[in-house]
Amino acid sequence: MAFRFIPLALSLMLALGGGVAMAQEAAPAEPTPEQILAGKRIWTDAACFNCHGTNGQGGSSKDFPHGPSLRQSALDRATIYEVTACGLPGTLMPAWAKGAYTERGCFGDEPGEVPEGTRVIGAYDEAQMQSLMDYIYATFRKGKD
């Protein structure tokens, strides 16, 4: 399967702070305060701060994996979205999108089986995932992408 080498490639990108766009998309419209607030609720509900830090600065907890800084990452919005929606196979980053892999293709693959070593939470629909991105960009990544 094509996603066999994705864990290594994405792990290296995150570790090195580099990035390659997974997909080119038009810049999203300016989010409304309501969309940003909805994204903040998801950030809190999913406890993203446990791994990525309260201020998106990167994790340092002794109890949770040390997720990368969302403030300093060189990844673009489309890539951050894909990693959040689909997780990173072979790592502790779970897939948060409903139907990740099975109903919604990930990393350019058609829908199919969930890769081994991938934890799928599947809690949020596409609109909620976009709201989470709106919150991350309004709060931690102002002026990036």
Buried (B, 14 or more C-beta within 10 A) or exposed (E): EEBEEBBEEBBEBBEEEEBEEBEEEEEBEEBEEEBBBBBBBBBEEBEBBBBBBEEBBBBEEEEBEBBBBBBEBEBBBBBBBBBBBBBBBBBEBBBBBBBBBBEBBBBEBEEEEBBEEBBBEBBBEEEBBBBBBBBBBBBBBEEBB
